[in-house]
Amino acid sequence: METRRPIVIGNVAGAMEDCPHAMLRQISDGQVDAIVGDWLSELNIAWNANRKYDDPSKGYEVGFLEQLEDCIDIIAAKKIKLVSNAGALNTPECAAQVKMICEKHNQHHLKVAYVRGDDISDIVTDPSKQDQLGGIVHLDHTERTLESWGREPLCGVAYFGGWGIVRALQEGADLVICGRVTDASPVIALAAWWHKWSHNDWNYLAGALVGGHLIECGPYVTGANFSGVRPYLEGMVDLGFPIAEIASDGSTIITKNPKHAGVVDELNVRAQFLYEIQGTDYINPDVIADIQNIKIENTNDKDRVKVSGAIGSPPPPTTKAITVSIGGYQAEATFYMNGLDLDAKERFMRQQIKHAFKDSNFTDLSIERYGSSVPNPSNQASGTVSIRVLVKGKERAHIDEKIFRTRIYALRMQFYAGYHMSLDFRTMSPKMYMELFPGLISYESLPHQVVIDDRVIDIKHHGITQAPPGQRPSYETAQPTDLAHFGTTVKVPLGAVAHARSGDKGDNCNVGFFVRSAQEYLWLQSYLTVDRVKLLLGEDYRPSVRVERCEFPRIWAVHFRFLDFLGGGAASSTRIDMLGKGVAEYLRSKYAEVPAQFLSNPISLG
C-alpha cells in the first residue's frame, strides 16, 4: 500500500464557546489538511438537553456556526476538510444550518454530511428497548442499571466511533457534522480516511486515538492549564491552537503554527496526555489503546513533539452512553468574611442559615468556605475568604425567591462582623440543573448512519470485538526504593518537584503526576502510594472514594483515579471545581518530604 505523507489536522475549539477566531487563524496562517474541534462535554450535553427541552429546534452549538460563517470561503478555497461534533443533541438541524451558510456564501459545491444514530433518547426512555439491547449498566458500577436509577430520563446519547465519518469522507463530504462521537473520533477518522486504514489496523488507530486525545482540548497542549508555565510567561497571550501530524503508522507530531503564541514541549504534552485518562487502557468504540508505554519526546525542532508507542487491540462490543434527566432546581449566594475569628464568624453564619431553612424542602443545602486569610494582610482583599451557599430542590417552588432569596437576604442585618456579599442577586433565582447516568450500551446494535446528498448510508459494524477490560488494574510500584536511599529531605510543596494534571469523567477525577528525571521518578514511584495520596487529599478524601493507581514509566508518571469523587459530576455537583481541574494543583501545593538533591531547580516556588 502506498504510504502518504502525514495528515495535518488543526484543532479550532477545545470546548463550547472557545476562542471565536481560532478557526479563522488556524486556516489562514498556515496549511492544514483538515480541522476539528471539540464543542461537546458531559456538561453541555446536559445544557443542550435543557435548551432542546425548551425549544425542540435547538440543542446544537451555535458558537461553531458563528466561527464557520467567517471561515467557509477559506475552507472552500483551500479544500480543507472539517469534522465537527457541534451537532450535539440536534445534528440534523446543525447540518441544515451549515448548508445555509454554504449557500449564503455561494459555496454550493461543498458537500455537507452528518452522522446520526447517537441520539438514543427513544431507548433510554423505553425500558423494553433497553432490554432488547441487553440493558444499560453503569459505566463504573455494573451492579447498577439505568432502569434502577430512579430518575425519569429526558434524553440520551451514545458515544460513536469514527467509521461513519470515514464513510462520509469517502463519499466526498467536505464538512461532516456529528453529534456525540468520542472526543478523538474526528481525528481517528480523518487519519483512517487519509491513510486508507482498515478496521483492524489496531496499532495505527491507537496512535491516532492518542493524537486526537492530545489536541482535543485546544490550547491545553500549547501552554494552558500547565503547572510549568512560569518560565514561559512572556508573550503567553492569545495562545495558538494545536496541530497533529499523524503518520501512516499512527505516530504523531504535536505542534502549532509558529506565528501563534504558546509552547509545545514534551512536558506540557505529557501533562495533556495524562488529562482525563482513566488508566493504562484507553477504551474507544473503534480500538482499545494500551498506552502504558507511550513515548513522548522533543524533536530537534522547536514546538514539535513526537508521540508514539500506543498498542492497539479490538474494541469492546459496548460503548459509553449518557442519559440525561432533569435533576431539579438550584440557587446560590456568595458571602465574604475578613479579619479575625473567621471560624467563629463561619459558625455564626451556618447556624443562622440552617435555622432559617429548618422547615425547607431542599434536597441539598451546601455551605462551603473557600480560601484562607493571610496574617497581617497588606490589603483587605488578601485577608478575605468567601462562603458559598447553594441549595437544591426537586421543584422550582421548593427554592423560589420567596423561600431562598427572601429568607437569606433577610439575614444580612444579623450576620457576623464585617459581613458583605455579592450583589449579583440573579444567582439566587432558581435555575434547572440536570443529572447524568454514565452507562454502557451495545454498540453493535445501534443504527450508525451517514446522511449525504439526501442519501442514508448504513455503517455496518465490523463485528471484531473483545471482552471489555472490566475493573481497571490498580497497583503499587513493583520494586519500591527505600526512601532513605534518596538522602536528606526538605519539607516543601510536592509541586516543587512534580508536575500534575487533573480532570473529570463523570463523577470520577483523575490526577497524573510526572517528574523531570529518571532518579526523580524512582522517588515518585516509591513515595506516591495509594495511602500517601489519600493523606495528601486530606479532608477531601472520603472512605467511599475508590482510589486506583497505575504508572507510565516512559514518561516518568504516576496516575491516580478517584471514583465517585466529584459530587455527582459536572452537571449536578455542588463543588465550585465541579470539573476537577484544580485537584492536581491542590495536591501539588501539599507539603511533602522531598529529597534535597531534587530541589536545585524547583518547578514551583510556592
N, C-alpha and C positions, 0 to 999 in steps of 0.2 A: 504494500500500500504506500502511495506517495506521502511523504512527510511534508506537511505545510509548515510555514513559519508560525510562531506563537500567535494566538489571537490576542488582541489588545482590547481589554474591556475596562471602561471607565465607570466608576461609581459616581452618581449625581445626587444621591439622597441617602442618608443613614437613618432617617426617621421621618415621621409625618411633619409637615411644615418646616422642613430643613431649609438650609440656605437657598433663597429664591433664585440666585444667579449661578448656582453650582452647575446646572446642566449647560447653560449658555457658555460659561467659562471653559468647561471640560471639552466641549465640542469645537469651540472657536480657537482656543490657544494651542491646540496640538492635533495629532492624528490618532483617533481611536477607531476600532472596527465596530464597536458596539458600546452601548451604555445601559446600565442597570441602576436600579435604586431600590431601597427597602423602605417603603412607605408604611409598612404594617408592623404592629406588635400586638402582644396579647392585650395591652391596654387599649389601643384604639380599635381593635376588633370589638371590644365592649362599647366604646364610644360610637362606633359606626352602627352597632346594633341599636343604640339609643336613637341615633338620627333616623335610621330606617324605620324604627318603631313610630316616630313622629311623622315621617314623610316617606312612603314607600319608594319614591323616586330617588332618594338619597342613599347614603351608605357607602360611597366611594370617596377617595381622597382628592378633594378639589385642588389642593396645592400642586399636585402633579400636573393637572391640566393648565394651570397658570404658568408653570415652567414651560410646558410643551408649546404653548402659544407663542412664546418668544423664540423658540428653537426649531420649529418644524421646517422652516426653509433651509436652514443649515443642515439639518438631518437629511433632508432630501438631496441637497447638493452634494454632500459628502458620502451619500449612500451608507449612512450609519444605521445599524440595526438597534432597535430599542426593545427591551423587555422590562415590563413594569408590573408590580403587584398592587398597584394603586386601585385596582378594581374592588378590592376589599370585599364587602358584602353585596355589591351590586355591579359585578363585572360587565354584564351586557350594557347597562346604561353608561358606564365609564367608556366602554369601547365606542358606543354611539357618539359620545361627546368628542372622542378623539377623531372620529370620521368627520364630524362637523368642523373641527379645527383644520383638518386637511383640506376640506372643500373651501373653507373660508380663505385659505392661502393658495388656492389653485394648485394644490398638490394632490390632484385626484388620482394620480397613478400610484400613490403609496397604498400598499395593501395593509389593512388592519385586520388582525385576527384576535380572537380571545379564547381563553381556556375556561371550560366550565365543568361542573361536577363536584367541585369542592364545597359548594353550599349544600350541606346535609340537614338543613332545617326540617325537611319533611321526615327525616329519620329520627332526629333527636326528640321530636315532638310526638312520635308514634312508637310506643313500646313494642308493638308487633313487628314493625320493620327492624327494630334493633335486634329482636330475637332471630329474625331471618338471617342477620349478619353475624350471629353468634354473640350478640350483646356488645355493649361498650363498657369496658372496665377502666378503672382509674389508672393513669399513667404510672404512678409510683406505688399505689396501694391496690393491688389487683383483687383484693378481697372486697373492694367497694365497686359498685356499679352505678351507671347513670340512673338506672331505674330506682335505686335506693337512695339517691342524692337528697330527695326531699324538697327539691325546687321545681318550679314549673319552667321547662326550657322555652326560651324565646326563639333562639336560632342556634345554628351550629355550623362549623366549618371543619373540613378535613385538610390536612397538610399534604398537598400534592408534590410529586417529584417533577422532573424536568422533561420527560419524554413527550408530553403534549406540546411543550414549547418547541422541542426539536422538530416535531412534525409540522408545526406551523411555519417554522423557518424553511423547512424542506419544500413546503408548498409556496414559498415565495413571499411570506409575510415580511414586511418591513417593521411594523410595530405590533408587538404581541402584548396584550393586556391580560393580566392574570388576577385572580383573587388570592386565596390563601395557598400559595405554593411555599415551600420551605424557603428560608432566607437565602440559602445558597443555590437554590434550584435554577434561577435565571443564568447564573454563571456556569453551572454544570451543563446546562442545556446549550448555551452558546458554544462552549468548548467542544461538546459532543457533536454538535452540528458542524462546526468548523473543521474538526479533525476526522469526522466520519467514524466516530467510535461506535462500537456495538454495545448492547445492553450488558454484556458480560466482560467488558474491559474494566474490571473492577479496580485495578490499581490506578488507571487513568482517571476514572470517575472519582475515586477517593482523593486524588491530588487536586482535582478541580473543586471538590467539596471544600477542602481546606482553603483554597484560593478564594472561593466565594465567601466563606466564613470570615476571612481576613478583611475583605473590603466592604462587607455588607453594612457596617456602621459608619461609613464615610470617614470623616477626619479622625475617628478614634485610632486609626493606624497611621496618621500623618502628624501626630503630636498631641492630640486632645486626649483627655482622660488618662494621662500618663504620669506616673509617680516620679519620673525622672526628668521632668520638663525644665527644672531650674537652670541648667546650663544653656538652654535654647531660647530663653525668654525674649531675647532681642528679635524683633520682627515677627513674633508669633501672633499675627493678627490675620483674620480672613483666610484661614487655613485652606490649602488645596485639598481636593478630594482624591482618593487613591485610584490607582490603576493596577490591574492584574494582567500580566502577560503569561498566558497559560500555554505551555509547550505540548507537543503531541504525546509526551509520556506523562502528562499531568503535573509535572513540576512547574513551579510558578515563580515569577519575579514580581514582587510587590514594589511599586514605585509611585511617583507622582509627576505631574508636569513641572519641569524646572522653573517655569515662570511663576509658579504659585508658592505661597509660604508654607512652612511646615517642615517636618523632618521625618524621614523613613530610615530607620536603622534597626539592627537586629534586636535591640532592647525593646523598642515600642512595638515591633512586630510580635515579639514574644508575648508582650502584655496583651495585645489584641487576640492572639491565638488562645490565650487562657480565658478570655472573656466569654462567659455564658456556656462554656462546655460543661458536660456532666460526668466526665470520666475519660478513660482511655479509649472507649469506643464511641465514635461519633455516628449516631444512627440517623439514616436518611431513607426516604422511601425508595431511592434508587441504588443505594450502596451502604454498607457498614464500613466505615473507615477506622482501622486500627491506627491511632495517632500517638501511641506511646513513644515511638522512636522518631518522632518528627524532628527534622533538622532545619534550623533557621540560621542563616549566615549572611554576613555582609559580603557584597561583591567588591570588585576593585573600583566601582563607580559610585559616586555619591547618590544617596537616596535610592539605592537599588539593592533589595534583599532577596536572596533565593530561599525558597521553601520547598522541601522535598521529604520523602520518607514515609508518606502515608501508605498503608497497605489495605487494599480493598477486598471485600467479600460480599456475597449476595445479601440483599436486604431482608428484613423480616416480612412476613405476609401482612403485617399491620402498619398503620400509620397513625400519627398523632391526630386527635380531634379535639376541638374546643367547643364546649356547649356554653351558651350564654343565657343567664337568667336575670330577671330584674331582682336585685337583692333587697332593695328598699330605698330609703332616702337618708341623706346625711346633711349635717350643717356643722359649722365650726366657728370658733372665735379665738383670737390670739391676744394674750395679755403679756405685759412686761414688768419685770421686777429688777430693782437695782439696790445697791447699798449693802447694808449689813443684815444679819439674821435672815438670810434667804430661806433657810429650811423652815423657820417659824412662819415666814410670810406665805410660803407654799402651803404649809399645813392649814393656816388660817383660810386661805382661798379654797382649798379642797373641801374642807368641812362646810363652808358656805355653799359651794356649788352642789355638793351631794345632798345637803338639806333642802335646797331649792327645788331639786328634781326627785325628791324621795318618792313621789307618787307618779312618776312618769312611766310611759310605756316604751322607753328606749330599749332597743336590743343591745346597745353598746354605749357606754359613757367612758371616753378615754380622756385622761388628763395627763399630759406629758410635759416635762420640763426639758428645755433644750439649752445647751451651752453652759458656761461657767463664768463667774465673775473673777477678774484678775485682782489681786491685792493692790491696794493703793492705786486705783486706776488713774491714768493720765487724762481721761475724759469720760463723760457719762456713758458713751456707747460701749466702751471696753469693760464697764462694770455692770452691764445689763444682760439679763437672761430672759428667755421667753417661755410662756406657758401656753400650750395649745390645748384647747378643749374641743373635742369632736364627739358628736352624738349621732346615733343611727336609729332609725325606726322602720318598721315594716311598711307603715302607711305614712303618707305625707302629713296627715293630720297629727301624727304622733310627735312630730318635731316642728310643726309650723311656727310662724313668727310669734304667735301669742304664747306658745309654750316655751320655745328656746330663746329667741331673741329678747322678748319682753322680760322674761324672768332673769336672764343673765345680765341684761343691761341695768335692770333694777338694782343689782348688787353693787354697782360701781361706787356708791357712796358708803358701802360697808366693808370695802376691801382693805388690804394692807397699806402700810405707809408707802407713799410714792407710787401708788397704783397708776398705771396708764395702759392703754390698749390700742390695738389697730382700729382705725376709724373706717375701715372698709367693711361696712355692715352687710355687703352683698353676700359674704361668706356665711352669714347667719341664716340666710334663706334656704329652705330645703332644696336639694338637687338629687336627682335619681342617681343611684350607683348600680353597677352590675356585679354579678358573681359568676365565676368561671369554673367549669368542671373539665380538667385536662384528662383526656381518655385515650384509649386505643381502639381503632376500628379496623375491620378487614379492608385493606387497600385494594386487593384484587377484585372485590365485589362492587366497588364504586364506579359509577359511569364517568369515565375520563374522556372528555370530548374537546375537539377544537372546532370553532366556527370561523370560517373564512370564505369569502365570496358567496355568501348565502348557502354554503355547504356545511354540513355537520359531519365531522370525521371522528369515528370512534378510535380511541387509543387502547389497543388491547394490551393487557398486562402480559409480560413475557413469562410469568409463572416460575421464574427461578428465585427461590427464597430459601431462607434458613430459619430455624427456630430463633426467636428473639433472645437476646443475651440474658434476660431475667435480671435479678438484683445485681447491681454493678459491684465488681470486686472492690474491697476496701482492705488496705494492708499498710502495715508499718514498714520501714525500710528493712531490707533483708539482713544487712550486716551493719548495725549501728556502730558508730565510733564513740568510744568513751569521751564525753565532753571535756574531761580534764586534759585530753590529748591536745586541745587547742590553746592551752595556756591561760594566762591571766585574762579575766573578763572585766568588762565595764558595763554598768547598768545604764543603758541608753535605749531610745526607741528602736524597735525592731526595724523600722524603716531606714535606719542609718546604714543597714547592710542589705536589706531586701526590698526589691520592688514587689508590687502586687496589683492585681486587677480583680474586681468582683462584678457580679451581675446577677440577673434573675432568670429563672424559668418557672413560671407559675408561682407556687408558694416556696420554691427552693431558691437558695442563694449559693453561688459558687465563689470561691476565692482561690486564686492561684498565686503563689509566692515564687519568686525566682531571684537568683543572685548572679554575680558577675564573674565568678571563677570556680574552677573545679574544687579547690580547697574550701571555699565558702559553701559549696554545695554539700560536701561531706558533713559539714557542721549543720547545715539547714536540714538535711535528711534526718539527722540524729536528734536535733533539737525540736523540730516541729512534728511532734506526735499528735495523735488524736486527743489525748488527755491534755497536752500542752495548749492546743488551740482552744479547747473548752475553757481552760483557765484564762486565756487571753480574751475570750469573748466576755468574761466577767458576768455581770448581771444580765446580759443579753442571751446567755445560754440557758436553755430550759431542758430538763430531762426528756421531754417529749421530742426533742430535735435529734434526729439521727445524723451523725457526722461520719462521712465517708472520706477516705484518704487514698490518694494514688500519687505516682511520680512520673515525671517526664525527664529522664536522665540526660538526653542530648541537648536540652535547653536549660538544664540545672533548675528544674521547677518541682515544687511540691504543691499538690492541688487538693482542695477540700470542697465537699458539697454538704451543705446544711439543708436537710429536708424538713419541710413544714416550718420554715423559719420566718417567713415574711408576712405573717398575719393574714393569710388567705390569698396573697398575690396582689399585683398592682391595682387591679380594678376595684378591690374592696378593702384593702389594707388600711389600718388606722395609722401606720407608720408614715412619717414625713418621707423617709428614704424607702418608699414602697418598692423601688426597683433594685434595692440592694447595692447601688453603685458606690455608696460611701463605706460599706462594710470593710473593704480592703484597707482604706485609709485609716479607719478606726483601729484596725488590728496593727497596722504599721506604726501607729502612734503609741501603742502599748510598750511599756518598758520590758526589756529582756536582758539577760546576761550575755552580752556579745563579746567574743574574743577580741582583745585589743588589737591583734595583728590585722584585723579586717577594717579598722577604723581610720586608716591614714587618709582615705578619700571617701568620706561618708556620702551616701546618696542624698539624704535629707538631713537638715541641720536642726530640726525641732522647732 
